[in-house]
């Protein structure tokens, strides 16, 4: 009314009557996007704004992986038992209770309104596109994994934010979900069991296996000094599960004049996590640092739910949760359980290492439980127009959860940072942990350290996280103190700590919360460094030491093995000299084994006829012996020669049998018992099941010292798209089963890229293919390319997209 009166007053006092103004133009649809798919189903999505391009991305993603995200949403909602029943060993009930205890939805509801407008509109657009796909197909039109499933339902932006927070917990709380659900105070005197459901907490051995699995990556950023074209180059080679929620999905997103980015992201995440734009390219590797610390609480005498902190008695916080559990007859039965937390975080139990007794309880603090900045972080990276803007995204958001980043810009500068969230401990707290004298149980400290877990005395604030200016959350290491290195030759990471980012310029020792300096790198890291630093005619970068794009592609998939390059000739010489050994009380003829290894070129290629025997031979040696002298290497690790040490096979004893030949005899016996020929080509027994097809594959294990990792474990927590069934495991260290090596993990998105004067020249492969739906034409097509080491050109320019004969197009809009 006030505006109307003002207008009338102006009109009455004016000498000229204003001309009537035309009505505002119609706003048009809220979201509008065009999805063009090129060969192998890669979607190129153009939107009029950021919300629109995310709308198109959410729709295209749902076409390929709707069921996987639907499953993850019921996981973080704590509804798996409601829809899927209790699960084996009450696994679904434990998952529901664990996630409810983390209160992800409260965190998500608080975070969504605080997002910047451009990020929130992308979240909203992605949700709308995903839901549109469900509306169009209907429950019956979904892929078989979730067709007509009651849990395949629409989502909202809070669901998606809660799921994103859960992704940040991959290397921390994710591992303790069942340990949270299983944590109950000790029974009162005279009562031996508590009258409630029991859940299986993870054992120490399970935690060790979880944290030592072959989930990692190789990332190379090549600078102007090492690039034949004089501009930046990049190799992305993340190693992640081939099934479930941790698969990558590839897309190209364009908002004219605002953003033009290509690459992959984890399922259900808007934008690109690994990829490139016109100015910069980047990839990630899982960080060797810590995302959490465990605490041993001293309990008040006679009060198992009260603990002592700085001399005062504190009560544990008790929260009661109820989950609905589907019964065989279709009914739902409520299950209620009270769970506890300290001011650090949830109470957990780890049988044999961290039990809740009348005297002590165990808890932990998670650096990523408060991380709601992941999408904002990656959005800033996606839109960066130069390296400085890219770096500012890290400084501003500090939302990287658990990865290192390596990047190269078009001018040939490279950059490394371990910007992952890390606890900021005082030096005194660190030293007490390292010396196992913090007041925590020394035995428990050592046991948990074997699983790379930090245990501190939780009865004193001296071990609490230290606040530092500029940190995203009080108690974290601020970006200004994170390990970083910029070079014009190269930076790289293969999941070891920051210190060997470039062997010519080792970074100084920092907090071990970022990983340890001057510690022996893994065999795979050594193979990476060998290829990056060698300058020989037969080397990865040739005689001139300058990489071409073809050389980068060849290097990351050459399947060279550092263990074979260091030891093969010595093993063959010893075997030829003494072609038999005793194993299992029997004399084993090693003649054919010697001949097989002698003829092998030392690589884990598909047609290699010695790789299987070598893997089973080296698989007998304990893992720590690959890092220093012991039963395998004579010369120990020298931190001043990290590429070449340790080395030299331990010599045979002067009397008695040669342990190396005994181990070779054991490998021969294992393969013969599995009916596998000693000289079998690797791809005959190492394969990925795809529907009714078995696709033989090249690649090695982390411990083989091969960059291109192919392995058999998985980190997923999905109930759809499960890993393939496999026969009994014969050799846990190598993954050999009665069916061979059944691939479930390893090289996932492969990309080799160079900036040129004309733009970006990139080639890529998504090893497990774009879709998880067996009925899709994009379910195994790229897996077959990967088996042949056949890269495909990335279509980034309009000209390349339009030239694809397989091009399809659809335009979507929503009010």
C-alpha positions in Angstrom: 0.0 0.0 0.0 2.8 2.4 0.8 4.4 1.8 -2.6 1.0 2.4 -4.3 0.5 5.7 -2.4 4.0 6.8 -3.3 3.3 6.1 -6.9 0.0 8.1 -6.8 1.8 11.0 -5.2 4.4 11.1 -7.8 1.8 10.9 -10.5 -0.3 13.8 -9.0 2.7 16.1 -8.7 4.3 15.4 -12.1 3.9 17.6 -15.1 4.3 14.5 -17.4 2.3 11.4 -17.0 4.7 8.5 -17.1 4.2 5.9 -19.8 2.9 2.6 -18.6 5.7 0.0 -18.0 5.5 -3.4 -19.7 4.9 -6.3 -17.4 8.0 -8.2 -16.4 9.0 -11.0 -18.8 7.9 -14.5 -17.8 10.6 -16.2 -15.6 10.4 -19.5 -17.5 11.1 -22.9 -16.0 13.1 -22.9 -12.8 15.4 -25.6 -14.1 16.2 -26.2 -17.8 19.0 -28.5 -19.0 20.1 -30.3 -22.2 21.6 -33.8 -21.8 23.7 -35.1 -24.7 25.2 -38.5 -24.4 28.2 -39.5 -26.5 29.8 -42.9 -27.0 29.9 -45.1 -23.9 27.0 -43.1 -22.4 29.0 -40.1 -21.2 26.5 -37.3 -20.5 27.4 -33.7 -21.5 25.0 -31.5 -19.6 24.3 -27.8 -20.4 22.1 -25.7 -18.2 21.0 -22.1 -18.2 22.3 -21.8 -14.6 23.9 -23.8 -11.9 20.7 -25.2 -10.6 19.7 -26.3 -14.1 23.0 -28.1 -14.9 22.7 -29.9 -11.6 19.1 -30.8 -12.5 20.3 -32.4 -15.7 23.2 -34.1 -13.8 20.8 -35.6 -11.2 18.5 -37.0 -13.9 21.3 -38.5 -16.0 22.9 -40.0 -12.9 19.6 -41.6 -11.9 19.4 -43.2 -15.3 22.7 -45.0 -14.5 22.7 -45.5 -10.7 19.2 -44.8 -9.2 19.2 -47.8 -7.0 22.6 -47.2 -5.4 21.7 -43.8 -4.1 18.3 -44.9 -3.0 20.0 -47.6 -0.9 22.4 -45.1 0.6 19.7 -42.7 1.6 17.9 -45.4 3.6 21.3 -46.3 5.2 21.9 -42.8 6.5 18.2 -42.4 7.4 18.6 -45.5 9.6 15.9 -47.4 7.8 17.6 -50.5 6.3 16.1 -52.8 8.9 12.7 -51.3 8.2 12.8 -52.2 4.5 15.3 -55.1 4.3 15.0 -56.9 7.6 17.6 -57.3 10.4 20.3 -58.5 8.0 22.9 -61.2 8.7 24.0 -61.0 12.4 21.6 -58.0 12.8 23.9 -56.0 10.4 21.1 -53.8 9.2 19.9 -53.1 12.7 23.4 -52.2 13.8 23.9 -49.9 10.8 20.6 -48.1 11.5 21.5 -47.6 15.2 25.0 -46.5 14.4 23.9 -43.9 11.8 21.1 -42.6 14.0 23.6 -42.1 16.8 25.7 -39.9 14.6 22.6 -37.6 14.1 23.4 -36.9 10.5 20.0 -35.5 9.8 20.2 -32.8 12.5 23.5 -31.8 11.1 22.2 -31.7 7.5 19.1 -29.7 8.5 21.3 -27.1 10.1 23.7 -27.0 7.2 21.5 -26.7 4.2 20.1 -23.2 5.0 23.7 -22.0 5.6 24.9 -23.0 2.1 25.7 -20.2 -0.3 22.9 -19.7 -2.8 24.7 -21.1 -5.8 25.7 -24.3 -3.9 22.2 -24.8 -2.5 20.5 -24.3 -5.9 22.8 -27.1 -7.2 21.7 -29.4 -4.4 18.0 -28.6 -5.1 18.5 -29.1 -8.8 20.2 -32.4 -8.4 17.4 -33.7 -6.1 14.8 -32.5 -8.6 16.4 -34.2 -11.5 16.8 -37.5 -9.6 13.2 -37.4 -8.5 12.0 -36.6 -12.0 13.6 -39.8 -13.3 11.7 -41.8 -10.6 8.4 -40.0 -11.5 8.9 -40.8 -15.2 9.9 -44.4 -14.9 7.6 -45.3 -12.0 8.6 -47.9 -9.4 8.1 -50.8 -11.9 10.4 -49.2 -14.5 13.4 -49.0 -12.2 16.4 -51.4 -12.7 15.9 -54.9 -11.3 18.0 -54.1 -8.2 15.2 -51.8 -6.8 12.2 -52.2 -9.1 9.0 -51.8 -7.1 11.0 -51.6 -3.9 9.3 -49.6 -1.1 12.7 -47.9 -0.3 13.1 -46.6 -3.9 11.4 -43.3 -3.2 11.9 -39.5 -3.8 14.6 -37.7 -1.8 15.0 -34.1 -0.7 18.0 -31.8 -0.2 18.4 -32.8 3.5 18.7 -36.4 2.5 21.4 -35.5 0.0 23.3 -33.4 2.5 23.1 -36.1 5.1 24.5 -38.6 2.6 27.4 -36.2 1.7 28.3 -35.9 5.4 28.3 -39.7 5.6 30.7 -39.8 2.6 33.1 -37.7 4.6 33.2 -40.4 7.3 34.7 -43.0 5.0 38.0 -43.3 6.8 36.7 -42.6 10.3 33.2 -43.2 11.7 32.2 -45.5 8.8 34.6 -48.1 10.2 32.9 -47.9 13.7 29.2 -48.0 12.9 28.7 -51.5 14.3 31.2 -50.7 17.1 28.8 -47.9 18.2 25.7 -50.1 18.1 27.5 -52.8 20.1 28.7 -50.6 22.9 26.8 -51.2 26.1 27.8 -50.6 29.7 29.0 -53.7 31.6 26.3 -55.7 33.3 25.7 -55.0 37.0 27.3 -57.5 39.4 25.5 -60.9 39.4 24.1 -60.4 35.8 26.1 -62.1 33.1 24.1 -60.9 30.0 22.0 -57.9 29.3 18.4 -58.7 28.0 18.7 -57.0 24.6 19.8 -57.7 21.0 23.5 -58.2 20.4 25.5 -56.9 17.5 28.9 -58.0 16.3 31.5 -55.2 16.7 34.4 -55.2 14.4 37.4 -57.1 15.6 40.9 -55.7 15.5 41.7 -58.0 12.6 38.7 -56.7 10.7 39.8 -53.1 11.3 43.3 -53.9 10.2 42.0 -55.5 7.0 39.6 -52.5 6.5 42.4 -50.0 6.8 45.0 -51.9 4.9 43.0 -52.8 1.8 44.0 -51.8 -1.7 41.9 -48.6 -1.7 44.1 -45.8 -2.7 45.3 -44.1 -5.9 48.1 -42.8 -8.0 48.1 -39.1 -8.9 50.7 -37.4 -11.1 50.9 -33.7 -12.0 53.6 -33.0 -14.6 55.0 -29.5 -14.9 56.5 -27.5 -17.8 60.0 -28.8 -17.1 59.0 -32.4 -17.6 56.3 -32.0 -20.3 57.3 -32.1 -23.9 54.7 -29.6 -24.7 55.9 -27.2 -22.0 52.5 -27.0 -20.3 50.7 -28.9 -17.5 49.9 -32.6 -17.7 48.0 -34.9 -15.3 47.5 -38.6 -14.6 44.5 -39.6 -12.5 44.3 -43.2 -11.4 42.1 -43.6 -8.3 41.8 -47.2 -6.9 38.3 -47.7 -5.6 35.6 -50.4 -5.4 34.0 -51.5 -8.6 30.6 -51.9 -7.0 28.3 -49.9 -4.7 28.3 -46.4 -3.5 32.0 -45.7 -4.0 31.9 -46.1 -7.7 32.7 -43.0 -9.8 30.4 -41.6 -12.4 31.6 -39.5 -15.4 29.9 -36.3 -16.7 30.6 -33.0 -18.4 28.9 -29.9 -17.0 28.5 -26.5 -18.7 26.8 -23.3 -17.7 27.8 -20.8 -20.5 30.1 -18.1 -19.1 30.1 -19.6 -15.6 31.4 -23.2 -15.5 32.8 -25.8 -17.9 34.1 -28.8 -16.1 34.6 -32.5 -17.0 35.4 -35.5 -14.8 34.0 -37.9 -12.3 32.4 -37.8 -8.9 31.1 -40.2 -6.3 27.6 -41.4 -6.8 25.0 -38.8 -5.7 27.4 -35.9 -5.5 26.7 -32.8 -7.7 29.7 -31.4 -9.7 33.0 -33.0 -10.4 35.5 -34.4 -7.8 38.3 -35.5 -10.1 38.7 -33.8 -13.5 39.6 -30.6 -15.3 38.3 -27.3 -16.7 39.8 -25.0 -19.3 42.5 -23.8 -16.9 43.4 -26.5 -14.4 43.3 -30.3 -13.9 43.4 -32.2 -10.7 43.1 -35.6 -9.0 43.0 -37.1 -5.5 44.6 -39.9 -3.5 43.5 -41.2 -0.1 45.6 -39.4 2.5 47.9 -41.3 4.9 46.9 -38.9 7.7 44.5 -39.3 10.5 40.8 -38.3 10.5 40.1 -39.2 14.1 41.7 -40.0 17.5 40.5 -42.6 20.0 40.3 -42.0 23.7 40.5 -44.3 26.6 38.2 -43.0 29.4 38.7 -43.8 33.1 35.4 -44.5 34.6 34.2 -43.3 38.0 34.3 -46.2 40.5 31.1 -48.1 40.5 29.6 -45.9 37.8 30.2 -47.4 34.3 28.3 -44.5 32.6 30.4 -41.7 34.3 34.0 -40.8 33.4 36.8 -38.7 34.9 38.1 -35.7 33.0 40.6 -33.3 34.5 39.8 -34.7 37.9 36.0 -34.1 37.6 33.3 -36.7 37.1 31.3 -36.3 33.8 28.2 -38.3 32.9 28.1 -40.0 29.5 25.3 -38.7 27.4 22.6 -41.4 26.8 20.3 -41.3 23.9 17.6 -43.9 23.1 17.0 -44.9 19.5 14.2 -47.0 18.1 14.4 -48.7 14.7 11.7 -50.7 13.0 12.7 -54.2 11.9 10.9 -56.0 9.1 9.8 -59.5 10.0 9.4 -62.5 7.6 5.6 -62.1 7.8 5.9 -58.4 6.6 5.2 -56.9 10.0 7.4 -54.3 11.7 8.7 -54.8 15.2 10.3 -51.8 17.0 13.8 -52.3 18.6 15.0 -49.8 21.1 18.5 -49.4 22.3 20.3 -46.8 24.4 23.7 -45.6 23.1 26.2 -43.5 24.8 28.7 -40.8 24.0 31.3 -38.7 25.7 32.1 -35.1 24.9 34.6 -36.5 22.4 32.1 -38.6 20.5 30.4 -42.0 20.5 31.4 -44.9 22.9 32.6 -47.9 20.9 33.9 -51.4 21.5 36.5 -53.3 19.6 36.8 -56.9 21.0 40.2 -57.7 22.3 41.5 -54.1 21.9 38.9 -51.6 23.2 36.3 -53.2 25.5 33.9 -51.4 27.8 34.7 -52.7 31.4 33.8 -51.4 34.8 37.0 -49.4 34.8 37.4 -48.1 31.2 35.5 -47.2 28.1 36.6 -46.1 24.6 35.4 -43.2 22.5 36.6 -41.2 19.6 36.6 -37.8 18.0 35.9 -37.5 14.2 37.3 -34.6 12.2 34.7 -34.9 9.5 31.5 -35.3 11.5 31.1 -31.5 11.3 32.2 -31.3 7.7 29.4 -29.7 5.7 31.7 -27.9 3.2 32.5 -30.7 0.8 30.2 -29.6 -2.0 31.1 -26.0 -1.5 34.8 -27.0 -1.7 34.5 -28.9 -4.9 32.2 -26.3 -6.5 35.0 -23.7 -5.9 37.5 -26.0 -7.5 35.2 -26.7 -10.5 34.9 -23.0 -11.3 38.6 -22.0 -10.7 40.0 -20.0 -13.5 43.7 -20.3 -12.4 45.8 -22.0 -9.8 45.4 -19.2 -7.3 41.6 -19.5 -7.4 41.9 -23.3 -7.1 44.1 -22.8 -3.9 41.7 -20.3 -2.5 38.9 -22.9 -2.6 41.0 -24.9 -0.1 41.7 -22.0 2.1 38.1 -20.7 2.1 36.1 -24.0 2.6 38.6 -26.5 4.0 36.0 -29.2 3.0 38.3 -31.9 1.7 37.5 -34.9 3.9 40.2 -37.6 3.4 42.3 -37.1 0.3 45.4 -35.5 -1.0 45.1 -33.3 -4.1 47.6 -33.0 -7.0 47.0 -30.4 -9.7 48.5 -28.9 -12.8 47.6 -25.7 -14.6 47.8 -24.9 -18.3 51.0 -22.8 -17.8 52.9 -25.8 -16.3 52.9 -25.2 -12.6 52.0 -28.2 -10.4 50.7 -28.2 -6.8 50.3 -30.8 -4.1 48.3 -30.4 -0.8 47.1 -32.7 1.9 44.1 -30.5 2.7 42.2 -33.3 4.4 40.7 -32.6 7.8 43.2 -33.6 10.5 43.3 -33.4 14.3 45.5 -30.6 15.7 47.2 -32.3 18.6 49.8 -30.7 20.8 53.4 -32.0 20.5 53.1 -33.4 24.0 50.0 -35.4 23.1 51.7 -36.7 20.0 54.9 -37.7 21.9 52.9 -39.5 24.6 51.0 -41.5 21.9 54.2 -42.4 20.1 55.8 -43.6 23.3 52.6 -45.3 24.4 53.0 -43.6 27.8 49.9 -41.3 27.6 48.1 -43.0 30.4 46.2 -45.1 28.0 46.8 -48.9 28.1 50.2 -49.5 26.4 49.0 -52.8 25.0 45.8 -51.4 23.6 47.8 -48.5 22.2 50.1 -50.9 20.3 47.2 -53.1 19.2 45.3 -50.1 17.8 48.4 -48.6 16.2 48.7 -51.8 14.2 45.5 -50.8 12.6 46.8 -47.2 12.2 44.6 -45.9 14.9 45.6 -43.3 17.5 44.7 -43.9 21.1 45.1 -41.3 23.8 44.3 -40.9 27.4 40.9 -39.3 27.6 41.0 -38.4 31.2 43.0 -35.2 30.6 42.4 -32.1 28.4 46.2 -32.2 27.6 45.3 -34.7 24.8 42.3 -32.7 23.5 42.5 -31.2 20.0 44.1 -27.7 20.0 42.3 -24.7 18.6 44.2 -22.8 15.9 43.3 -19.6 14.0 41.8 -20.2 10.6 40.7 -23.8 11.0 37.3 -24.8 9.6 36.3 -26.2 13.0 38.1 -25.7 16.3 40.6 -28.4 16.9 41.5 -29.1 13.2 44.7 -28.2 11.5 44.1 -25.0 9.5 44.8 -25.0 5.8 47.8 -22.6 6.3 49.6 -25.5 8.2 48.7 -28.3 5.8 51.5 -30.0 3.8 52.0 -28.3 0.4 54.4 -28.2 -2.5 54.5 -26.4 -5.8 56.9 -27.4 -8.5 57.6 -26.9 -12.2 58.8 -30.5 -12.7 56.3 -32.7 -11.0 54.4 -33.6 -7.8 52.8 -36.9 -7.1 51.2 -39.1 -4.5 50.4 -42.8 -4.2 48.9 -42.9 -0.7 52.1 -42.6 1.3 52.6 -39.5 3.4 53.3 -36.0 2.1 57.1 -36.1 2.5 58.0 -37.7 -0.8 55.7 -35.5 -3.0 58.8 -34.9 -5.0 61.9 -37.0 -4.1 64.2 -34.1 -5.1 62.6 -31.9 -2.5 61.3 -33.9 0.5 59.0 -32.0 2.7 60.0 -31.3 6.3 58.6 -33.4 9.1 55.2 -32.3 10.2 52.6 -33.7 12.7 52.2 -37.5 12.2 48.5 -36.7 12.0 49.4 -36.0 8.3 51.4 -39.2 8.1 55.0 -40.0 8.9 58.1 -38.4 7.3 61.2 -40.5 6.6 59.3 -43.7 6.7 59.6 -46.4 4.0 57.2 -45.9 1.2 55.1 -48.7 -0.2 56.3 -50.8 -3.2 53.7 -49.1 -5.3 54.9 -45.6 -4.3 58.5 -46.7 -5.2 57.3 -47.8 -8.6 55.7 -44.5 -9.1 58.9 -42.6 -8.1 61.0 -44.9 -10.4 58.9 -44.1 -13.4 58.8 -40.4 -12.6 62.5 -39.9 -12.1 64.2 -42.3 -14.5 65.6 -40.7 -17.7 66.7 -43.6 -20.0 65.7 -44.7 -23.5 63.6 -47.5 -22.0 62.2 -45.3 -19.2 58.7 -44.0 -18.8 59.6 -40.5 -20.2 62.2 -41.7 -22.6 65.7 -40.5 -23.2 64.8 -36.8 -23.1 63.0 -37.1 -19.7 60.0 -35.2 -21.0 56.6 -36.8 -21.1 54.3 -37.0 -24.0 50.6 -37.8 -23.6 51.2 -41.2 -25.1 54.1 -41.9 -22.6 51.9 -40.9 -19.7 49.2 -43.3 -20.8 51.7 -46.1 -21.3 53.4 -45.5 -18.0 50.3 -45.7 -15.8 49.3 -49.0 -17.4 52.7 -50.6 -18.1 52.2 -53.0 -15.2 55.8 -52.9 -14.2 56.5 -54.4 -10.8 59.1 -53.0 -8.4 59.4 -56.3 -6.6 60.2 -58.2 -9.8 62.7 -55.5 -10.9 64.5 -55.7 -7.6 64.3 -59.5 -7.0 63.3 -61.6 -10.0 66.8 -62.2 -11.4 68.1 -63.2 -8.0 65.3 -65.7 -7.4 65.7 -67.2 -10.9 69.5 -67.6 -10.3 68.9 -69.4 -7.0 66.2 -71.6 -8.4 68.2 -72.6 -11.4 71.1 -73.5 -9.1 68.9 -75.6 -6.8 65.7 -76.6 -8.6 63.9 -78.3 -5.7 62.9 -77.5 -2.2 60.9 -79.2 0.6 57.4 -77.9 1.5 54.8 -79.7 3.5 57.1 -82.7 4.1 57.5 -83.3 0.3 60.2 -82.5 -2.2 58.8 -80.0 -4.8 60.3 -79.9 -8.2 61.0 -76.3 -9.1 62.2 -76.9 -12.7 59.1 -75.5 -14.4 58.8 -72.7 -11.9 62.3 -71.6 -12.7 61.7 -71.7 -16.4 58.4 -69.8 -16.0 60.0 -67.0 -14.0 63.1 -66.9 -16.3 60.8 -66.3 -19.3 58.7 -63.7 -17.6 59.2 -60.0 -18.4 58.4 -58.9 -14.8 55.1 -57.3 -15.7 51.5 -57.9 -14.7 50.0 -57.7 -18.2 47.1 -59.8 -19.4 49.2 -62.2 -21.3 52.0 -62.4 -18.7 53.0 -66.0 -18.0 54.8 -65.7 -14.7 52.9 -63.0 -12.9 50.6 -65.4 -11.1 53.5 -67.5 -9.8 55.4 -64.4 -8.7 52.4 -63.1 -6.9 51.9 -66.3 -4.9 55.6 -66.4 -4.1 55.9 -62.9 -2.8 52.5 -63.2 -1.1 54.0 -65.6 1.4 56.2 -62.9 2.9 54.8 -60.8 5.7 53.6 -57.3 4.6 56.0 -55.3 6.8 59.0 -57.1 5.2 58.4 -55.2 1.9 59.3 -52.0 3.7 62.6 -52.8 5.4 65.1 -55.6 5.8 63.8 -58.9 7.1 63.0 -62.2 5.5 62.8 -60.7 2.0 65.3 -57.8 1.7 68.9 -57.9 2.9 69.5 -54.1 2.6 67.2 -52.1 4.8 65.4 -48.9 4.1 67.5 -45.7 3.9 65.4 -42.5 4.0 68.0 -40.7 1.9 67.6 -43.3 -0.9 63.8 -44.0 -0.7 63.5 -45.2 -4.4 66.3 -47.8 -4.3 66.0 -49.2 -0.8 65.2 -51.7 0.6 66.9 -54.1 -1.9 68.7 -57.4 -2.5 67.2 -60.8 -1.7 68.2 -62.2 1.6 71.1 -64.7 0.9 70.6 -68.4 1.3 72.0 -69.8 4.5 75.3 -71.7 4.5 73.5 -74.8 5.7 69.9 -76.0 5.3 67.3 -75.1 2.7 67.0 -71.7 1.2 63.9 -70.0 2.6 63.2 -68.3 -0.7 63.1 -71.6 -2.5 60.9 -73.1 0.2 58.5 -70.2 -0.3 58.6 -70.8 -4.1 57.8 -74.4 -3.4 54.8 -73.4 -1.3 53.6 -71.1 -4.2 53.9 -74.0 -6.6 52.0 -76.3 -4.3 49.2 -73.7 -3.8 48.8 -73.3 -7.6 48.9 -77.0 -8.3 46.3 -77.5 -5.6 44.0 -74.9 -7.2 44.5 -76.6 -10.6 46.2 -73.5 -12.0 49.2 -74.0 -14.3 52.4 -72.3 -13.2 52.7 -70.5 -16.5 49.0 -69.5 -16.8 48.5 -66.1 -18.5 47.3 -63.6 -15.8 44.0 -62.7 -17.5 43.0 -66.4 -17.6 42.6 -66.3 -13.8 42.2 -62.6 -13.0 38.8 -61.4 -14.2 35.8 -59.2 -13.7 32.4 -60.9 -14.0 30.0 -58.8 -16.1 26.7 -60.5 -16.4 27.3 -63.8 -18.1 30.7 -62.7 -19.4 34.1 -63.1 -17.7 36.5 -60.3 -18.7 40.1 -61.2 -18.1 42.2 -58.3 -16.8 45.8 -57.0 -16.4 47.1 -55.3 -13.2 48.7 -56.1 -9.9 48.3 -55.8 -6.2 49.5 -52.9 -4.0 52.2 -55.3 -2.6 53.2 -56.4 -6.1 54.5 -52.8 -6.5 52.4 -52.2 -9.6 50.9 -48.8 -10.2 47.8 -50.2 -11.9 46.2 -51.9 -8.9 43.6 -54.6 -9.4 42.4 -56.3 -6.3 39.6 -58.3 -4.7 38.3 -56.5 -1.6 35.8 -53.7 -1.3 35.0 -50.9 1.1 31.3 -50.5 0.2 28.4 -50.7 2.6 25.7 -51.1 -0.1 23.0 -53.8 -0.3 22.6 -53.4 -4.1 25.2 -54.0 -6.8 27.1 -56.3 -4.5 30.5 -57.8 -5.4 30.4 -61.0 -7.4 30.1 -64.2 -5.5 33.3 -66.1 -5.3 34.5 -69.5 -4.1 36.5 -70.1 -1.0 39.6 -67.9 -0.5 42.7 -70.0 -0.8 45.3 -67.3 -0.1 44.1 -64.2 1.8 47.3 -62.2 1.2 46.9 -62.4 -2.6 43.1 -62.8 -3.0 43.4 -66.2 -4.7 40.1 -68.1 -4.6 39.0 -71.4 -6.0 37.8 -69.4 -9.1 41.0 -67.4 -9.5 41.3 -63.7 -8.7 37.8 -62.1 -8.9 38.2 -58.4 -9.3 36.1 -56.1 -7.0 38.4 -53.1 -6.6 41.3 -51.2 -8.1 41.9 -48.8 -11.0 38.6 -47.1 -11.6 38.7 -43.8 -13.5 41.8 -43.4 -15.6 42.7 -40.1 -17.2 45.8 -38.8 -18.9 45.7 -35.1 -19.9 47.8 -32.3 -21.4 47.1 -28.7 -21.8 48.0 -27.4 -25.3 47.9 -24.1 -27.1 44.6 -25.1 -28.5 43.0 -26.3 -25.3 42.8 -29.6 -23.4 43.7 -32.9 -24.9 42.5 -35.7 -22.6 42.0 -39.5 -22.8 40.1 -41.6 -20.2 38.6 -44.9 -19.2 36.0 -45.7 -16.6 37.1 -49.3 -15.9 33.8 -50.7 -14.7 31.8 -48.6 -17.2 29.2 -45.9 -16.7 26.1 -47.8 -15.6 25.6 -50.3 -12.7 22.4 -51.7 -14.4 23.2 -55.0 -16.2 20.5 -54.2 -18.7 22.3 -51.0 -19.8 24.5 -50.9 -22.9 27.0 -49.0 -20.8 27.4 -51.8 -18.2 30.6 -53.5 -19.5 31.6 -51.7 -22.7 34.5 -49.7 -21.0 35.5 -52.8 -19.0 36.3 -54.5 -22.3 38.2 -51.4 -23.4 40.2 -51.5 -20.2 41.0 -55.2 -20.7 42.6 -54.1 -24.0 44.3 -51.0 -22.6 42.3 -49.1 -25.2 41.8 -45.5 -24.0 39.0 -43.3 -25.5 39.3 -39.6 -26.4 37.5 -37.2 -24.0 35.0 -35.1 -25.9 35.3 -31.7 -24.3 34.8 -29.3 -27.2 31.5 -28.6 -28.9 33.1 -29.8 -32.2 34.1 -33.1 -30.7 30.7 -33.7 -29.1 28.8 -33.0 -32.3 31.1 -35.2 -34.3 30.2 -38.3 -32.3 28.0 -40.6 -34.4 26.5 -42.0 -31.2 25.2 -38.6 -30.0 21.8 -38.4 -28.5 20.0 -35.4 -27.0 17.1 -34.6 -24.7 16.1 -31.3 -23.1 14.3 -31.2 -19.7 12.7 -28.5 -17.7 10.9 -28.1 -14.4 9.0 -25.3 -12.8 
